[in-house]
Amino acid sequence: MRAPWIVLILLSLGLVCGLSRAGESLIELDELPEDRKNDTEYVEYLKKKQAGRERQAEFEAQLRSRLQDDVRKMETYRKETLEPQATSTVDVDGNTVNVKEPKSSEEALSLQKPLRDQYEISPEDYNLYEHERWSLNDSDFQFDRPQYIVADTQAGRPQRWLVLSYSITNSTTKARRISPTFVAVTNNGVFTPAVDGYVPERMVADSLYRPLAGSEKARDKGELLHHIIPLESVPRLNSQKFTFEEGYKDVPNLPETQSTFLPGQTRWGVAVWPAPTEEWTELKIAIQGLSNAHRYDRKQRHALVLAFTRNDDEYHVDRSTIKYVSKKWEYLWMWDQDVSVPLPENPSTPQIKDKKLATPGGGERFVWAFPYEMANTSPETQSVKVRETAFVLRGPDNKGLEVDVGGQKARVEVKVVDDGRSTIYKAQFTREAGVSDPAREIQRFAPSTENQKHKFPGGMTHLLKTGEKFAGWSIFDAQDVDWSDVRLQVESQLSLQVDKAKLSDETWRNAVKKIANEQNKLAERNPGILYDPRRRLTDDVVALKDGRSFTGTIVVDTEQGLQIDTLNEGLLHFEKAQVEKVTPGEFSAVKKQILEAIPAAVEAAKQKKQVMCYFNAEAGLSTGSYRVARWYRIPGKIEEEWLNAWESLDAGQ
């Protein structure tokens, strides 16, 4: 809209420059020949001509002055009216936010290049993404009848697994990211996700005369040289590519194609479950990841379901035979997409509520909570039972809580788990926060009095018809941190920074000292790295006055006594008089840093108005654990007069 003004300015300046030559004096009059000076008629003509030019020059000077005045006015209008960005305010979540008018369409759309067309959508102006829907045929998934495998473990005790060997063929014409997940469901309500394990996988590979993926045995390598398709675990098949020419390669990061299967490729795998109890006669195995088809309007995802039956029960295990019934595609309820955090009535009131409670010992206990709703927007009646929720804390910068271990830094995503059971602190919090429900005082994930209790396996199951929903609260205690997950994250990051060759050498020398009684000759025969060393966090050490010492995690340390949880001897209690010295380990220092950082991390989540949480629920074949992130921001309101003002401006009014 500002281009015509610029053109007018340039034309005006060009006109002035062109007319400025009119004021030049007549050369003929200044250099009149001698024979013409006495020609009065000719001289008079030249003088009139010069006078006319002077009048023209005066007129042009006036015009130039007016044009310069117009230029100054336009410059002033541009600086004072066009260039300054108009400002206004908008209410977002009850807070007044200042907003500025963008200088151009490119700035409004965050474009780095000029907009092609102001009024038409062009692929050159926007990132237009295409979503291709694909699905394998049910015949592309072949499997053997599930079998039981029994083997002796290192402890000398027999362990039993249920295994399903299968093959997957990518029958499409493109490379695909095929990443199957397996969940076994019995008619008694036992839901078991598949795991991996070397012993059952090794036994299945041997029974199928196939090499085991990742094995270093000469027999497996020889079979690979003969292009025999290896048997793979579920995690390996989901995360790596495989070809006989190049071997295994990790799936690349975006923007490269994240494919695990080449067109027409067939790969073999095995799903392993810790053997379920024998109290079942029906078994279903839900397999997701063989299709990207979804019904988002109905909150359903596509899954292949295998059905099996068995006539005998737990009293006739030796005669039980698993029989195949069917294999078909089904749409499963995406209950994780139906989880939401309700919008507050007052935008200034955060949905995440926290409080420091006084403990009987004179300390403080930090507790926080958030409400949630789970609706059934699918076309069928659904049953659901919330097993646990885990709040995710990532800190003010959303990069994870930082911990220091001897000068080395690590970032931790802290998960705080709520299993639904109340404690004295959580009960006190619900009463003080005004969200107490006496009918669910013990188990907060149980159905409320409005929703009848259903006699499903495990009890406390919500039965939701289409359009129905239930509401609940997840309450978290700072002491409910998943410390094993924290330890795994920290040790994994620190392991990337260690000198593995040095640690391996130290391990070899320590082994030599125990075996060879410090004979240095054996120590010099170090064969190299014997294992993949891992940086371990040290535990607490309690030294007693009688010379004994114990390593573990200190649970209680007061003036009266001390409790330490050891790996081999369990929980031990000692009176304070028995203790000589207590040496805190690195893991205790990590726990202290995280507990100190939790209040600030919760406050950051409140300011961001976002709940990031893991939901673990039982919902038929849709049972599982899903990570969800939900905002509870109230959308800003756009005033109609703004739109009218823009329409008037575009119309030139």
DOMARVO-484601 format. One record per residue (C-alpha): x, y, z; residue number from 1. Coordinates in Angstrom, 2 decimals, padded with zeros to 5 digits. Example, Ala and Ser with C-alpha at 12.3 -4.5 7.8 and 13.67 -1.06 7.14 Angstrom:
REC      px      py      pz   i
REC  012.30 -004.50  007.80   1
REC  013.67 -001.06  007.14   2
END
This chain:
REC      px      py      pz   i
REC  000.00  000.00  000.00   1
REC  003.00  002.33  000.41   2
REC  004.45  001.86 -003.10   3
REC  002.37  004.67 -004.83   4
REC  003.76  007.24 -002.40   5
REC  007.32  006.28 -003.21   6
REC  006.66  006.41 -006.96   7
REC  005.09  009.87 -006.65   8
REC  008.12  011.14 -004.78   9
REC  010.51  009.82 -007.42  10
REC  008.44  011.29 -010.29  11
REC  008.27  014.65 -008.55  12
REC  012.02  014.75 -008.06  13
REC  012.56  013.81 -011.70  14
REC  010.22  016.59 -012.90  15
REC  012.01  019.16 -010.80  16
REC  015.38  018.05 -012.12  17
REC  014.09  018.25 -015.71  18
REC  012.63  021.75 -015.33  19
REC  015.57  023.24 -013.53  20
REC  017.34  023.82 -016.85  21
REC  014.67  026.38 -017.91  22
REC  016.24  029.10 -015.83  23
REC  019.54  029.18 -017.74  24
REC  020.48  032.48 -019.51  25
REC  020.38  032.92 -023.31  26
REC  023.76  032.28 -024.90  27
REC  022.67  034.15 -028.02  28
REC  022.17  037.37 -026.02  29
REC  025.50  037.13 -024.20  30
REC  027.50  036.35 -027.34  31
REC  025.63  038.54 -029.92  32
REC  027.75  039.16 -033.04  33
REC  028.81  042.73 -033.75  34
REC  026.80  042.93 -036.97  35
REC  023.59  042.03 -035.11  36
REC  023.96  044.34 -032.12  37
REC  022.53  047.24 -034.13  38
REC  019.52  045.16 -035.20  39
REC  017.09  046.53 -032.63  40
REC  014.27  044.29 -033.67  41
REC  016.37  041.12 -033.19  42
REC  017.77  042.34 -029.85  43
REC  014.29  043.12 -028.59  44
REC  013.18  039.65 -029.61  45
REC  016.01  038.08 -027.62  46
REC  015.24  040.20 -024.55  47
REC  011.60  039.12 -024.64  48
REC  012.76  035.55 -024.99  49
REC  015.02  035.92 -021.95  50
REC  012.22  037.55 -019.94  51
REC  009.94  034.63 -020.82  52
REC  012.57  032.20 -019.63  53
REC  012.99  034.07 -016.37  54
REC  009.25  033.97 -015.80  55
REC  009.32  030.23 -016.57  56
REC  012.23  029.75 -014.12  57
REC  010.33  031.62 -011.41  58
REC  007.26  029.44 -012.03  59
REC  009.40  026.31 -011.89  60
REC  010.99  027.49 -008.66  61
REC  007.56  027.93 -007.12  62
REC  006.53  024.48 -008.40  63
REC  009.74  023.01 -007.03  64
REC  009.05  024.62 -003.67  65
REC  005.52  023.19 -003.61  66
REC  006.84  019.75 -004.59  67
REC  009.45  019.88 -001.85  68
REC  006.71  020.83  000.61  69
REC  004.69  017.82 -000.59  70
REC  007.74  015.57 -000.20  71
REC  008.28  016.81  003.35  72
REC  004.62  016.20  004.16  73
REC  004.77  012.66  002.75  74
REC  007.98  011.96  004.65  75
REC  006.33  013.19  007.84  76
REC  003.25  011.05  007.13  77
REC  005.43  008.02  006.47  78
REC  007.44  008.46  009.67  79
REC  004.57  009.43  011.93  80
REC  001.70  007.37  010.48  81
REC  002.91  004.55  008.27  82
REC  006.17  003.40  009.87  83
REC  005.14  003.32  013.55  84
REC  003.50 -000.03  014.36  85
REC  000.03  000.32  015.77  86
REC -000.25 -001.15  019.26  87
REC -003.16 -002.55  021.17  88
REC -003.90 -004.92  024.00  89
REC -005.54 -008.33  024.19  90
REC -006.63 -010.40  027.17  91
REC -004.98 -013.83  027.33  92
REC -005.76 -016.00  030.36  93
REC -006.89 -012.92  032.25  94
REC -003.62 -011.08  031.61  95
REC -003.37 -008.01  029.40  96
REC -000.79 -008.51  026.66  97
REC  000.54 -005.71  024.44  98
REC  000.52 -006.53  020.73  99
REC  001.95 -004.66  017.73 100
REC  000.73 -004.38  014.17 101
REC  003.14 -006.18  011.82 102
REC  004.90 -003.98  009.31 103
REC  004.20 -006.35  006.45 104
REC  002.54 -009.60  005.53 105
REC  005.95 -011.25  005.59 106
REC  006.45 -010.22  009.22 107
REC  002.96 -011.37  010.16 108
REC  003.57 -014.80  008.62 109
REC  007.23 -015.02  009.75 110
REC  008.40 -015.40  006.15 111
REC  012.02 -014.90  005.16 112
REC  011.19 -014.02  001.54 113
REC  008.62 -011.74 -000.11 114
REC  005.04 -012.98 -000.18 115
REC  004.03 -014.15 -003.62 116
REC  000.36 -013.17 -003.40 117
REC -001.47 -011.23 -000.71 118
REC -004.80 -012.90 -001.35 119
REC -004.04 -016.45 -002.58 120
REC -002.44 -019.38 -000.71 121
REC  000.72 -020.42 -002.51 122
REC  002.98 -023.42 -001.75 123
REC  005.90 -021.00 -002.05 124
REC  004.69 -019.04  000.99 125
REC  003.81 -021.86  003.40 126
REC  005.16 -025.19  004.52 127
REC  002.46 -027.55  003.31 128
REC  002.86 -031.04  004.75 129
REC  001.33 -034.12  003.22 130
REC  000.16 -037.09  005.28 131
REC  000.12 -040.37  003.43 132
REC -002.08 -043.03  004.97 133
REC -000.80 -046.58  004.62 134
REC -001.52 -050.00  006.08 135
REC -000.07 -053.47  005.67 136
REC -002.28 -056.35  004.65 137
REC -003.14 -058.88  007.34 138
REC -001.34 -061.46  005.17 139
REC  001.88 -059.42  005.50 140
REC  002.05 -060.44  009.16 141
REC  002.75 -064.16  009.49 142
REC  003.26 -065.89  012.84 143
REC  003.71 -069.22  014.56 144
REC  001.42 -070.46  017.28 145
REC  002.45 -069.00  020.68 146
REC  004.61 -071.36  022.69 147
REC  005.89 -071.64  026.25 148
REC  009.63 -071.73  026.85 149
REC  011.18 -072.83  030.13 150
REC  014.86 -072.35  031.00 151
REC  017.03 -072.24  034.10 152
REC  018.16 -068.77  035.14 153
REC  021.47 -067.83  036.76 154
REC  019.88 -068.29  040.16 155
REC  019.19 -071.93  039.32 156
REC  015.46 -071.47  039.22 157
REC  013.36 -072.29  036.15 158
REC  011.69 -069.35  034.43 159
REC  008.94 -069.54  031.86 160
REC  008.11 -067.23  028.95 161
REC  005.37 -067.02  026.35 162
REC  006.86 -066.32  022.91 163
REC  005.41 -065.43  019.51 164
REC  007.68 -065.68  016.48 165
REC  006.54 -063.75  013.42 166
REC  007.57 -062.20  010.12 167
REC  006.58 -058.82  008.65 168
REC  006.68 -057.97  004.95 169
REC  006.50 -054.42  003.65 170
REC  004.20 -055.01  000.68 171
REC  003.97 -051.30 -000.15 172
REC  006.06 -049.62 -002.84 173
REC  007.81 -047.22 -000.44 174
REC  010.16 -047.47  002.51 175
REC  008.09 -047.44  005.73 176
REC  008.60 -046.82  009.42 177
REC  007.11 -050.10  010.66 178
REC  007.49 -050.34  014.45 179
REC  005.21 -052.98  015.97 180
REC  004.30 -053.09  019.65 181
REC  002.69 -056.13  021.25 182
REC  000.27 -056.32  024.17 183
REC -001.10 -059.67  025.39 184
REC -004.56 -059.58  026.99 185
REC -006.27 -062.52  028.67 186
REC -009.96 -062.93  029.41 187
REC -009.18 -062.44  033.12 188
REC -007.98 -058.90  032.53 189
REC -004.22 -059.43  032.61 190
REC -002.49 -056.96  030.28 191
REC  001.18 -057.58  029.55 192
REC  003.35 -055.59  027.10 193
REC  006.03 -057.60  025.33 194
REC  009.59 -057.43  026.65 195
REC  012.93 -058.65  025.34 196
REC  015.21 -061.30  026.78 197
REC  018.31 -062.99  025.47 198
REC  017.56 -066.51  026.73 199
REC  014.12 -067.00  025.10 200
REC  015.22 -065.16  021.95 201
REC  018.26 -067.42  021.65 202
REC  016.13 -070.54  022.06 203
REC  013.57 -069.39  019.47 204
REC  016.31 -068.52  016.97 205
REC  017.87 -071.98  017.39 206
REC  014.50 -073.69  016.95 207
REC  013.90 -071.77  013.69 208
REC  017.48 -072.34  012.45 209
REC  017.99 -068.62  012.13 210
REC  020.83 -066.38  013.34 211
REC  020.08 -064.18  016.33 212
REC  020.43 -060.48  015.54 213
REC  023.30 -058.83  017.39 214
REC  024.99 -062.10  018.31 215
REC  028.76 -062.37  017.97 216
REC  028.78 -066.14  017.68 217
REC  030.57 -067.57  014.67 218
REC  027.55 -069.68  013.73 219
REC  025.26 -066.61  013.59 220
REC  027.76 -064.66  011.52 221
REC  028.14 -067.57  009.12 222
REC  024.39 -067.84  008.61 223
REC  024.22 -064.13  007.87 224
REC  026.85 -064.59  005.16 225
REC  024.46 -067.08  003.53 226
REC  021.69 -064.42  003.60 227
REC  019.52 -066.19  006.15 228
REC  017.16 -063.59  007.63 229
REC  018.03 -063.12  011.33 230
REC  015.58 -063.23  014.23 231
REC  015.31 -059.83  015.92 232
REC  014.00 -058.50  019.21 233
REC  011.14 -056.00  019.16 234
REC  013.31 -052.97  020.18 235
REC  015.91 -053.73  017.50 236
REC  013.30 -054.22  014.77 237
REC  011.61 -050.93  015.74 238
REC  014.73 -048.76  015.85 239
REC  017.16 -050.06  013.21 240
REC  017.37 -050.73  009.50 241
REC  018.82 -054.00  008.22 242
REC  020.31 -055.13  004.94 243
REC  022.72 -058.00  004.32 244
REC  025.09 -055.65  002.50 245
REC  025.32 -052.93  005.19 246
REC  024.15 -054.75  008.32 247
REC  022.30 -052.82  011.02 248
REC  022.00 -049.05  010.99 249
REC  020.12 -046.77  013.37 250
REC  017.07 -044.98  012.03 251
REC  018.24 -041.49  010.97 252
REC  017.00 -038.32  012.56 253
REC  014.70 -035.91  010.77 254
REC  014.51 -034.58  008.10 255
REC  015.80 -037.86  006.61 256
REC  013.32 -040.65  005.96 257
REC  012.68 -042.55  009.18 258
REC  012.16 -045.92  007.55 259
REC  012.89 -049.33  009.05 260
REC  011.63 -051.48  006.15 261
REC  012.61 -051.23  002.49 262
REC  009.95 -051.86 -000.18 263
REC  009.21 -055.57 -000.28 264
REC  011.56 -056.38  002.62 265
REC  010.73 -059.19  005.06 266
REC  012.11 -059.30  008.60 267
REC  011.65 -061.87  011.37 268
REC  011.09 -061.11  015.03 269
REC  010.01 -062.57  018.32 270
REC  007.78 -061.09  021.02 271
REC  008.45 -062.29  024.56 272
REC  006.22 -062.10  027.62 273
REC  006.87 -063.24  031.18 274
REC  004.46 -066.18  031.26 275
REC  001.05 -065.03  032.54 276
REC -000.81 -067.04  035.12 277
REC -002.64 -070.07  033.82 278
REC -006.03 -068.71  034.83 279
REC -007.18 -067.93  031.30 280
REC -008.98 -069.56  028.42 281
REC -008.87 -066.70  025.90 282
REC -005.85 -064.72  024.71 283
REC -005.69 -061.69  022.42 284
REC -002.52 -060.05  021.15 285
REC -002.95 -056.44  019.97 286
REC -000.27 -055.30  017.51 287
REC  000.11 -051.60  016.77 288
REC  002.58 -049.97  014.38 289
REC  001.63 -051.91  011.23 290
REC -000.49 -049.00  009.98 291
REC -000.61 -045.24  010.43 292
REC -004.38 -045.10  009.85 293
REC -006.40 -043.28  012.51 294
REC -009.96 -042.11  012.96 295
REC -009.24 -038.87  014.76 296
REC -012.87 -037.78  014.74 297
REC -013.76 -040.98  016.63 298
REC -010.53 -041.20  018.66 299
REC -009.57 -044.61  017.24 300
REC -006.28 -046.09  016.04 301
REC -005.75 -049.06  013.73 302
REC -004.38 -052.31  015.22 303
REC -004.06 -055.93  014.16 304
REC -005.55 -058.33  016.73 305
REC -004.70 -062.02  017.02 306
REC -007.17 -064.20  018.95 307
REC -006.44 -067.57  020.58 308
REC -008.35 -069.91  022.87 309
REC -007.48 -072.73  025.23 310
REC -009.96 -075.27  026.58 311
REC -008.12 -076.14  029.78 312
REC -007.52 -073.95  032.82 313
REC -004.86 -073.73  035.51 314
REC -005.73 -077.19  036.85 315
REC -004.75 -078.96  033.60 316
REC -001.66 -077.08  032.51 317
REC  000.12 -080.11  031.12 318
REC -002.71 -080.78  028.62 319
REC -003.31 -077.15  027.55 320
REC -003.05 -076.35  023.85 321
REC -003.30 -072.82  022.49 322
REC -005.53 -072.75  019.41 323
REC -005.63 -070.03  016.76 324
REC -009.02 -068.32  016.25 325
REC -008.67 -065.20  014.10 326
REC -006.50 -062.40  012.78 327
REC -008.21 -059.15  011.86 328
REC -007.83 -055.38  011.86 329
REC -009.67 -053.47  014.56 330
REC -009.97 -049.83  015.56 331
REC -008.98 -049.31  019.20 332
REC -010.03 -046.38  021.39 333
REC -007.36 -043.68  021.72 334
REC -008.21 -042.83  025.32 335
REC -004.99 -040.84  025.63 336
REC -006.43 -038.33  023.15 337
REC -009.54 -037.98  025.32 338
REC -007.55 -036.87  028.39 339
REC -007.71 -033.13  029.06 340
REC -007.13 -030.55  031.78 341
REC -010.31 -028.48  032.27 342
REC -010.10 -024.73  031.71 343
REC -010.32 -022.72  034.94 344
REC -013.27 -020.42  035.56 345
REC -010.87 -017.64  036.51 346
REC -007.92 -017.36  034.08 347
REC -005.66 -016.03  036.83 348
REC -006.17 -019.18  038.91 349
REC -003.69 -021.92  037.93 350
REC -004.98 -025.46  037.60 351
REC -001.71 -026.79  039.02 352
REC -002.05 -026.29  042.77 353
REC  000.85 -026.70  045.21 354
REC  001.37 -026.37  048.93 355
REC  004.06 -026.94  051.54 356
REC  002.67 -028.99  054.41 357
REC  004.17 -029.16  057.89 358
REC  005.31 -032.62  058.98 359
REC  005.04 -033.95  062.55 360
REC  008.82 -033.81  062.82 361
REC  008.89 -030.07  062.16 362
REC  009.85 -030.28  058.48 363
REC  007.99 -029.51  055.27 364
REC  006.42 -031.70  052.62 365
REC  005.89 -030.28  049.13 366
REC  002.69 -031.53  047.47 367
REC  001.05 -030.45  044.22 368
REC -001.85 -031.61  042.05 369
REC -003.80 -031.00  038.86 370
REC -007.34 -031.96  037.76 371
REC -008.02 -034.02  034.66 372
REC -010.97 -035.25  032.65 373
REC -011.32 -038.34  030.49 374
REC -014.16 -038.35  027.99 375
REC -015.43 -041.07  025.69 376
REC -015.81 -039.53  022.24 377
REC -015.70 -042.90  020.47 378
REC -018.93 -044.38  019.07 379
REC -018.88 -047.38  021.47 380
REC -019.20 -047.77  025.24 381
REC -015.74 -048.02  026.81 382
REC -014.37 -049.25  030.12 383
REC -011.28 -047.62  031.61 384
REC -009.30 -047.86  034.82 385
REC -006.50 -045.41  035.63 386
REC -003.60 -047.35  037.11 387
REC -001.16 -044.50  037.73 388
REC -000.10 -041.07  036.52 389
REC  003.40 -039.61  036.47 390
REC  004.00 -035.84  036.44 391
REC  007.00 -034.80  034.32 392
REC  009.26 -032.01  035.61 393
REC  011.68 -030.38  033.16 394
REC  012.57 -027.11  034.89 395
REC  012.17 -023.44  033.90 396
REC  014.15 -023.83  030.66 397
REC  012.30 -027.04  029.70 398
REC  015.61 -028.86  029.22 399
REC  015.48 -030.99  032.33 400
REC  016.65 -030.44  035.90 401
REC  020.40 -030.04  036.07 402
REC  022.39 -032.04  038.62 403
REC  026.09 -031.88  039.43 404
REC  028.06 -035.05  040.14 405
REC  031.63 -034.24  041.05 406
REC  031.80 -031.39  038.54 407
REC  030.05 -033.31  035.76 408
REC  026.63 -032.04  034.66 409
REC  023.58 -034.07  033.71 410
REC  020.03 -033.14  032.70 411
REC  017.18 -035.15  034.20 412
REC  013.52 -035.42  033.25 413
REC  012.02 -036.16  036.66 414
REC  008.92 -038.36  036.84 415
REC  006.85 -038.20  040.04 416
REC  004.42 -041.12  040.25 417
REC  000.89 -041.08  041.71 418
REC -000.67 -044.54  042.05 419
REC -004.01 -043.15  043.25 420
REC -003.59 -044.16  046.88 421
REC -003.87 -041.43  049.49 422
REC -001.32 -040.68  052.21 423
REC -001.64 -038.50  055.29 424
REC -000.06 -035.64  053.36 425
REC -002.17 -036.08  050.22 426
REC -005.33 -036.37  052.32 427
REC -004.38 -033.17  054.16 428
REC -003.72 -031.46  050.82 429
REC -007.12 -032.42  049.38 430
REC -008.90 -031.08  052.45 431
REC -006.98 -027.79  052.50 432
REC -007.36 -027.35  048.73 433
REC -011.10 -028.07  048.91 434
REC -010.98 -031.01  046.48 435
REC -011.56 -033.82  048.98 436
REC -013.96 -036.61  047.98 437
REC -014.86 -038.81  050.99 438
REC -016.18 -041.54  048.69 439
REC -012.71 -041.84  047.14 440
REC -010.55 -040.92  050.10 441
REC -008.48 -044.11  049.96 442
REC -008.25 -044.70  046.19 443
REC -008.69 -041.48  044.21 444
REC -008.72 -043.27  040.84 445
REC -011.85 -045.22  041.83 446
REC -015.24 -044.32  040.32 447
REC -017.15 -041.60  042.15 448
REC -020.53 -042.14  043.78 449
REC -022.23 -040.88  040.60 450
REC -020.54 -043.63  038.57 451
REC -021.50 -047.09  039.76 452
REC -018.73 -049.55  040.58 453
REC -018.39 -052.24  037.95 454
REC -017.18 -055.75  038.59 455
REC -014.46 -055.78  035.99 456
REC -011.15 -057.54  036.74 457
REC -009.29 -055.38  039.22 458
REC -012.41 -053.39  040.12 459
REC -012.69 -049.60  040.23 460
REC -013.44 -049.45  036.51 461
REC -015.32 -046.59  034.86 462
REC -017.90 -047.62  032.28 463
REC -018.38 -044.68  029.92 464
REC -021.06 -044.48  027.31 465
REC -020.55 -042.33  024.23 466
REC -020.30 -038.69  025.29 467
REC -019.79 -039.45  028.99 468
REC -016.72 -038.46  030.99 469
REC -015.32 -038.62  034.48 470
REC -013.14 -036.18  036.39 471
REC -010.34 -036.81  038.85 472
REC -007.29 -035.38  040.57 473
REC -003.68 -036.48  040.37 474
REC -001.75 -035.56  043.51 475
REC  002.03 -035.75  043.77 476
REC  004.39 -035.86  046.71 477
REC  007.99 -034.77  046.21 478
REC  009.03 -038.03  047.87 479
REC  007.30 -040.06  045.12 480
REC  010.01 -039.41  042.53 481
REC  010.88 -042.42  040.37 482
REC  014.45 -042.58  041.67 483
REC  015.39 -045.64  039.62 484
REC  014.53 -043.72  036.44 485
REC  016.52 -040.71  037.68 486
REC  019.52 -042.89  038.42 487
REC  019.34 -044.52  035.00 488
REC  019.26 -041.12  033.26 489
REC  022.17 -039.69  035.24 490
REC  024.36 -042.77  034.88 491
REC  023.62 -042.99  031.15 492
REC  024.74 -039.40  030.60 493
REC  027.82 -039.73  032.79 494
REC  028.76 -042.96  031.01 495
REC  029.16 -041.00  027.79 496
REC  031.85 -038.88  029.44 497
REC  034.01 -041.65  030.95 498
REC  037.23 -043.12  029.63 499
REC  036.03 -046.66  028.93 500
REC  039.51 -048.04  028.28 501
REC  040.72 -046.75  031.65 502
REC  037.73 -048.17  033.53 503
REC  038.13 -051.51  031.77 504
REC  041.80 -051.62  032.72 505
REC  040.97 -050.86  036.34 506
REC  038.35 -053.63  036.34 507
REC  040.88 -056.12  034.95 508
REC  043.48 -055.20  037.56 509
REC  040.95 -055.49  040.39 510
REC  039.95 -058.93  039.10 511
REC  043.60 -059.98  038.96 512
REC  044.13 -058.90  042.57 513
REC  041.30 -061.12  043.72 514
REC  042.22 -064.13  041.60 515
REC  046.00 -064.06  041.34 516
REC  046.84 -062.55  044.70 517
REC  048.38 -059.41  043.21 518
REC  050.59 -061.23  040.70 519
REC  051.54 -058.50  038.23 520
REC  052.37 -060.92  035.42 521
REC  048.72 -061.76  034.92 522
REC  047.80 -058.08  035.10 523
REC  050.13 -057.37  032.17 524
REC  048.16 -059.79  029.97 525
REC  045.12 -057.55  029.81 526
REC  043.16 -058.75  026.74 527
REC  041.52 -055.32  026.31 528
REC  038.02 -054.13  027.05 529
REC  036.15 -057.09  028.50 530
REC  032.88 -055.26  028.97 531
REC  031.16 -051.98  028.23 532
REC  031.90 -050.05  031.43 533
REC  029.20 -047.86  032.91 534
REC  029.62 -044.93  035.24 535
REC  027.82 -045.91  038.45 536
REC  026.70 -043.49  041.14 537
REC  028.08 -044.41  044.53 538
REC  025.72 -045.32  047.39 539
REC  025.75 -044.32  051.06 540
REC  028.12 -046.11  053.40 541
REC  027.44 -046.66  057.11 542
REC  030.44 -047.69  059.21 543
REC  029.73 -049.18  062.64 544
REC  031.93 -049.00  065.70 545
REC  032.34 -052.79  065.71 546
REC  034.13 -052.63  062.34 547
REC  031.25 -053.63  060.10 548
REC  030.09 -051.42  057.21 549
REC  027.03 -051.47  054.98 550
REC  026.37 -049.92  051.58 551
REC  022.96 -048.85  050.36 552
REC  020.46 -046.00  050.54 553
REC  019.85 -044.27  053.86 554
REC  016.11 -044.13  054.45 555
REC  015.97 -042.58  057.93 556
REC  018.68 -040.67  059.76 557
REC  017.62 -039.09  063.06 558
REC  019.11 -038.51  066.47 559
REC  017.54 -041.76  067.67 560
REC  018.59 -044.13  064.91 561
REC  019.42 -044.83  061.31 562
REC  017.91 -047.08  058.64 563
REC  019.73 -048.13  055.49 564
REC  018.25 -050.13  052.61 565
REC  020.93 -052.55  051.37 566
REC  020.90 -054.72  048.27 567
REC  021.74 -058.06  049.89 568
REC  020.42 -057.76  053.44 569
REC  017.37 -055.56  052.96 570
REC  016.39 -052.80  055.38 571
REC  018.70 -052.55  058.42 572
REC  018.19 -050.47  061.54 573
REC  020.95 -049.24  063.86 574
REC  020.89 -047.10  066.95 575
REC  022.85 -043.89  066.76 576
REC  025.30 -045.11  069.39 577
REC  026.32 -048.00  067.11 578
REC  027.23 -045.76  064.17 579
REC  030.81 -044.64  063.76 580
REC  030.56 -042.72  060.48 581
REC  028.06 -042.05  057.69 582
REC  029.45 -041.31  054.22 583
REC  026.81 -039.98  051.79 584
REC  027.13 -041.27  048.24 585
REC  026.79 -039.50  044.92 586
REC  023.23 -040.70  044.49 587
REC  022.19 -039.05  047.76 588
REC  023.67 -035.78  046.50 589
REC  021.65 -036.14  043.27 590
REC  018.45 -036.77  045.25 591
REC  019.10 -033.69  047.39 592
REC  019.60 -031.46  044.34 593
REC  016.42 -032.72  042.68 594
REC  014.29 -032.33  045.81 595
REC  015.53 -028.74  046.15 596
REC  014.74 -028.00  042.48 597
REC  011.22 -029.47  042.44 598
REC  009.31 -026.39  043.78 599
REC  010.86 -024.13  041.13 600
REC  010.11 -026.69  038.41 601
REC  006.46 -026.89  039.49 602
REC  006.26 -023.09  039.50 603
REC  007.65 -023.04  035.95 604
REC  004.92 -025.47  034.87 605
REC  002.31 -023.21  036.50 606
REC  003.63 -020.17  034.64 607
REC  003.64 -022.08  031.37 608
REC  000.10 -023.39  032.08 609
REC  000.99 -026.79  030.73 610
REC  000.66 -030.26  032.26 611
REC  003.09 -032.89  030.99 612
REC  002.24 -036.30  032.35 613
REC  002.32 -040.05  031.71 614
REC -001.08 -041.75  031.92 615
REC -001.18 -045.49  032.52 616
REC -004.65 -046.98  032.12 617
REC -006.46 -050.22  031.40 618
REC -008.95 -049.90  028.56 619
REC -009.39 -053.27  026.92 620
REC -007.00 -053.78  024.03 621
REC -006.03 -050.09  024.31 622
REC -004.29 -050.68  027.63 623
REC -000.94 -048.97  027.95 624
REC  001.03 -045.95  029.09 625
REC  001.04 -042.73  027.06 626
REC  002.80 -039.42  027.48 627
REC  000.44 -036.46  027.10 628
REC  000.98 -032.70  027.21 629
REC -002.09 -030.57  027.85 630
REC -002.50 -026.78  028.00 631
REC -005.20 -025.07  029.99 632
REC -004.88 -021.64  028.41 633
REC -008.04 -019.68  027.60 634
REC -007.89 -018.45  023.98 635
REC -007.59 -014.69  023.46 636
REC -010.58 -012.72  022.17 637
REC -010.32 -010.86  018.85 638
REC -012.31 -007.64  018.79 639
REC -014.61 -007.18  015.79 640
REC -013.67 -003.51  015.40 641
REC -010.12 -004.58  014.58 642
REC -011.33 -006.58  011.61 643
REC -013.58 -003.75  010.48 644
REC -010.68 -001.32  010.68 645
REC -008.51 -003.56  008.51 646
REC -011.30 -004.00  005.95 647
REC -011.78 -000.23  005.78 648
REC -008.05  000.31  005.35 649
REC -007.81 -002.27  002.56 650
REC -010.79 -000.63  000.81 651
REC -009.00  002.73  000.86 652
REC -011.59  004.42  003.06 653
END
